[in-house]
C-alpha cells in the first residue's frame, strides 16, 4: 500500500456521517514507546480511536471499523516528519 494513502486513512478516516472511526493497522514491525524507552514489536497492531493511539500490542479484542494491512511494513506510530533543509550560514 502506498504510504501516503495509509497516512490519509489514519488521520482523516471518517464514516459517511462524519463520525471518527476505530482504525487498526497490522504491521510486520512496530516501533513503540513504553514510557521509558522505544521498543520493537514484531507482528503487532496499532489501534487508533478519535485520532489518538488506543492500543499498541499483539492482540486487540474489541471491534474496529477499518483495518489497514501493512504486514510487510515498519509502522512507527506518532512519527512526525521533521525533514527540513536549513541554510548553512557558517563561515
N, C-alpha and C positions, 0 to 999 in steps of 0.2 A: 504494500500500500504506500502511496506517496505520502511522505512525512507532512507536507503542508496540508494535505487533505485530512489527515488524522488530527492535526492541531485544530483545524476549524471545527471538526466534530466535537472535540473535547471541550473547547471553550465557548462554543456557540450553540450547542445542541439543545434544541427546544422542540416540544411537541407542536402539532399544528395549532393548538390552543395557546401556545406561548409558555407552557409550563416547562420548567427545567427538568431535565432527565437524569436518571441514575445511569451512569456510564461505567463500564468495566473494560479495562484494557488488559489483555493477556499477552505477556511478553516473555521472551526467552531469558533475558536478564533484566533485572530491575535494580536500579541504584536507589536506595532509600536512606533516610536519616533516622536513627532511633532515639534522638535526643542527646546522644553523646558522640556518636561517630557515624560515618557513612558505612553502609553495608551493601554487599552484592547478593541479591536473591536470585537463584536460578529457577526458571519456570514458575513465575509468580503472576500476581494480578494487582492492578491498581483500580480502586473504586472511587468514583468522583460523584459527589452529590452537591447540587447547587453551587458548582464551581469551586468546591473545596474537596480536598482529599479525605475520604471517609475511612479507607482501609488500604493497607499495602501488606500483602502476605501471599500465602499459597492457596488458601481456601476462603470463599465468601459464600455464605449460605442464603442470604437474602436475595430477593428477586431484583433484577436490573432491567432497565428499558432497552439498552443497546450495548452490544459487545463490539469491541474493536480488536480484531485478531492481529497481533504483532508477534507471532510465535517465533519469528526468526530475527527479532529486533531487540535492541537495547532501549529500555524505557527509563527515562530519568524524570520523575515527577517534580514539578516546580522549577525546572531548568528555565532560566531566563537568559536569552541570548544577549550577551553584553558585547558582542563583536562590534568594535568601533575602530576607526582609524584616527589616531591622534597625530597632530602635526608635531614633528620633531623640531624643537627650537634651540637645541643645544649648539654649542659653538666649538 
